[in-house]
Structure formats: structure tokens, C-alpha cells
């Protein structure tokens, strides 16, 4: 039976010494398999994927102010209406009929254009942190609807648990009690891949596809290698061969499974040894890549 995620105020907020400032993490995700099934009449694509949150994260802080404003440690990112955090704040402010603003600051750590969902996670975190800052009743605010308006995978970051995603990525079924028992190394080459470009070049296929939720639940790495595929690897690896080499390097370093995440450019390796994962991440960092490594959850 399909389950849809419910929204709630998360428990991962902290208060700074001023007692007025809220701070929250905005974590990344990886895709455990990603199938592009068909193109829809509305221009979007129907997908099947498993979103899995990881602890690599940006940090968003919020303080009371008269108007909505955003500063960011990454000066290459827009800080106005083109930023999803600002858009999320304005939509929540209108929906909740809030007559005040917020001073937001984003400490950006996650590489953008890497298939890690950083912008979507920032937007979801903004909705949640501002609900608390403005003392809104989340049961009366349509957070899931606001999130979907901001982006197809923003709703996932409202809950942050491993979930099977369908539709545009917004139809979410939590994998109850699932545990990811492997170590992970994530490697991001200094390449930004346009999501629009990736969807223009991917081949759609809805026949004979594996049940990704069942495959992930098995934690059978032999099965993962056979059935846990990302349809974007073909066009992305052809256009950016360095990413294919990154996947090969992770496998050569001892990963039992490796894959592109999202539309790239992030590539992750799944290891049965944390030491091998750590070594692989260090080798990639020495080549100028952004990296992340974490032990089993």
C-alpha cells in the first residue's frame, strides 16, 4: 500500500546564545537507482527512484526581521528572488499571512549542480525553520503543497527518511525501518550539469524495470549491481567522461557498488569497509574533487 509522507516540525533545530536565532541543517540525498519511465503531457517525466538522505549538509539560520532577506557564504549563488530559500520564505509568509520577515543566512557546503538536492533541501529547511520562527501551526499550513510548488524533490526533504519516490518525485512511500548498513563515499567533480540538459538527452523506458524499493530493501549488493541503475548515466557519462572514470575509480578502490546520483555530477560508492571508503574519498579530494564520507547509519 502506498504511503504518503506527513509533514511535521523537525527536531533538528538548535538555538544560538541570543535565543532569537534558529539554526537547522539542510542535508543532501543520493538516489539509489533512478528510472525515467515516460514523458508526461505536462512536460515533466514520471520517475521511479529511492531517495536516501545523507549527513553532508548546509546550515540555515533564521532571525526575526522586518523583511525577508538572505545572505550566503557562496557568493556565486543568487540571494534574491531566484534563490529557492527566498521563494520558500515568501510563499510561506503569504500562506500563513505573516506580517513580519526574517533574516536568513545559508552556510553553503554542498556543491550545487551535483544531483545531491542541495537547493531543494535548503528550500524545505526554510519552510520548516520559518514555521517555528514565526510560530505557525504546521497542521494548518499546506507545507507539502508549498514544497511541491518549489520543486519536485522538495517534499522529500520535509521528512528526510529513505523513501521510494514516484511521479515527478513527489509521491513518496517511506521505506519503514530501512537501515543503510554500508559506508559511503561521495565524489563531486568540478562540473555542473543542467537538469534540463539531462532530461533532454535521457532515454525513457517503462518496460521490464526492477522494483527499486524491493531491490534497495534487500541490501543485496550483487542484486544492486544488476538492478539498481540510473538512466542518466548513459548520456551524462558520454558527455562528461571524467564522471565515468570517477565511478570506475570508486569501484577500483573497493566499492561494492557505485552510481551517479540524480542527474549528476555527484558519484557515490557503497563500501563494506569504512577504511576503504575513507581512502577513496581522500584520493578523490587530492584530484580536486569535493568529497564526503560517512559510516553506516
Residue pairs with C-beta under 8 A, 6 or more apart in sequence:
2 171
2 173
3 172
3 173
3 174
4 171
4 172
4 173
5 144
5 155
5 156
5 158
5 159
5 161
5 163
5 172
5 174
6 159
7 138
7 143
7 144
7 158
7 159
8 138
8 159
9 128
9 131
9 132
9 138
10 24
10 128
10 160
12 24
12 25
13 22
13 23
13 24
13 129
13 132
14 22
14 23
14 24
15 21
15 22
15 23
16 23
16 61
18 63
20 63
20 64
21 61
21 62
21 63
22 61
22 62
22 63
22 129
22 132
22 133
23 59
23 60
23 61
23 62
23 129
24 59
24 60
24 61
24 125
24 128
24 129
25 57
25 58
25 59
25 60
25 125
26 57
26 58
26 59
26 60
26 106
26 110
26 118
26 121
26 122
26 124
26 125
26 157
27 53
27 54
27 55
27 56
27 57
27 121
27 157
27 160
28 53
28 54
28 56
28 57
28 110
28 116
28 117
28 118
28 121
28 186
28 292
29 51
29 52
29 53
29 54
29 116
29 117
29 121
29 153
29 156
29 157
29 261
30 51
30 52
30 54
30 116
30 184
30 186
30 261
30 262
30 266
30 268
31 49
31 50
31 51
31 52
31 115
31 230
31 259
31 261
31 262
32 49
32 50
32 51
32 52
32 162
32 212
32 216
32 224
32 228
32 259
33 48
33 49
33 50
33 210
33 212
33 215
33 216
33 227
33 228
33 229
33 230
33 259
34 47
34 48
34 49
34 229
34 230
34 231
34 232
34 262
35 47
35 48
35 49
35 205
35 206
35 209
35 212
35 229
35 231
36 45
36 46
36 47
36 199
36 202
36 203
36 204
36 205
36 231
36 232
37 45
37 46
37 47
37 48
37 204
37 205
37 206
37 209
38 45
38 46
38 204
38 206
39 45
39 46
39 204
40 46
44 152
44 168
45 168
45 199
45 204
46 166
46 167
46 168
46 206
47 165
47 166
47 167
47 168
47 169
48 164
48 165
48 166
48 209
48 212
49 164
49 165
49 169
49 212
50 162
50 163
50 164
50 165
50 175
50 212
50 213
50 216
51 117
51 153
51 156
51 162
51 163
51 165
51 169
51 172
52 162
52 180
52 216
53 157
53 160
53 161
53 162
54 184
54 186
54 292
54 294
55 294
56 109
56 110
56 116
56 186
56 292
56 294
57 109
57 110
57 121
58 106
58 107
58 108
58 109
58 110
58 118
58 121
58 122
58 125
59 106
59 107
59 109
60 85
60 104
60 105
60 106
60 107
60 122
60 125
60 126
60 129
61 104
61 105
61 107
62 102
62 103
62 104
62 105
62 126
62 129
62 130
62 133
63 102
63 103
63 133
64 100
64 101
64 102
64 103
64 133
65 100
65 101
65 102
65 103
66 100
66 101
67 101
68 86
68 89
68 90
68 93
68 101
68 102
68 104
69 79
69 101
69 102
69 103
69 104
70 79
70 80
70 83
70 85
70 86
70 89
70 104
70 105
70 106
71 79
71 104
71 105
71 106
72 79
72 83
72 105
72 106
72 108
73 106
73 107
73 108
74 106
74 108
74 112
77 83
77 106
77 108
77 112
79 86
80 86
81 87
81 90
84 119
84 120
84 122
84 123
84 126
84 150
84 151
84 154
85 104
85 106
85 122
85 123
85 126
86 104
87 123
87 150
88 123
88 124
88 126
88 127
88 130
88 146
88 150
89 102
89 104
89 126
89 130
91 146
91 149
91 150
92 98
92 126
92 127
92 130
92 131
92 134
92 136
92 141
92 146
93 101
93 130
93 134
95 141
95 142
95 146
96 131
96 134
96 136
96 141
98 134
98 136
100 134
102 130
102 133
102 134
104 126
106 122
108 118
110 116
110 118
110 121
111 118
111 188
111 266
111 290
112 118
112 119
112 192
113 191
113 192
113 193
113 194
113 265
114 188
114 192
114 261
114 262
114 264
114 265
114 266
114 290
115 193
115 260
115 261
115 262
115 263
115 264
115 265
115 266
116 186
116 188
116 261
116 262
116 266
117 153
117 156
117 157
117 262
119 151
120 150
120 151
120 153
120 154
120 156
120 157
121 157
123 147
123 150
123 151
123 154
123 157
124 147
124 154
124 155
124 156
124 157
124 158
125 157
127 143
127 146
127 147
127 158
128 143
128 158
130 136
131 138
131 141
131 143
143 158
144 155
144 158
147 154
147 155
147 157
147 158
148 154
148 155
148 170
152 168
152 169
152 170
153 165
153 169
153 170
155 170
155 172
156 163
156 165
156 169
156 172
159 172
159 174
161 174
161 175
162 174
162 175
162 178
162 180
162 216
163 172
163 173
163 174
163 175
164 172
164 173
164 175
164 212
164 213
164 216
165 171
165 172
165 173
166 173
173 213
175 213
175 216
175 217
178 216
178 217
179 296
179 297
180 219
180 296
180 297
181 219
181 296
181 297
182 219
182 221
182 256
182 270
182 271
182 272
182 296
183 270
183 271
183 272
183 273
183 274
183 276
183 277
183 278
183 293
183 294
183 295
183 296
184 268
184 269
184 270
184 271
184 277
184 292
184 293
184 294
185 250
185 253
185 255
185 268
185 269
185 271
185 277
185 278
185 280
185 281
185 284
185 291
185 292
185 293
186 261
186 266
186 267
186 268
186 281
186 291
186 292
186 293
187 246
187 249
187 250
187 266
187 267
187 268
187 269
187 280
187 281
187 284
187 289
187 290
187 291
188 265
188 266
188 267
188 289
188 290
188 291
189 240
189 242
189 243
189 246
189 265
189 267
189 289
190 288
190 289
190 290
191 240
191 242
191 243
191 264
191 265
192 265
193 236
193 240
193 263
193 264
193 265
195 262
195 263
198 232
198 235
198 236
198 263
198 264
199 263
201 235
201 239
202 231
202 232
202 234
202 235
203 231
203 234
203 235
204 231
205 231
210 227
210 228
210 229
212 227
212 228
215 223
215 224
215 227
215 228
216 224
216 228
218 224
221 256
221 257
221 270
221 272
224 256
224 257
224 270
225 256
225 257
228 257
228 259
229 259
230 259
230 260
230 261
232 260
232 262
232 263
232 264
233 244
233 247
233 259
233 260
236 243
236 260
236 263
236 264
236 265
237 243
237 244
237 247
237 260
240 264
240 265
243 260
243 264
243 265
243 267
246 267
246 284
246 289
247 258
247 259
247 260
247 267
247 269
249 280
249 283
249 284
250 258
250 267
250 268
250 269
250 280
251 258
251 269
253 269
253 276
253 279
253 280
253 283
254 271
254 273
254 276
254 277
254 279
254 280
255 269
255 270
255 271
255 276
255 277
255 280
256 270
256 271
256 272
257 269
257 270
258 267
258 268
258 269
258 270
259 267
259 268
260 266
260 267
261 267
261 268
269 277
269 280
271 277
271 280
274 293
274 295
274 296
277 293
277 294
278 293
280 293
281 291
281 292
281 293
282 291
284 291
285 291
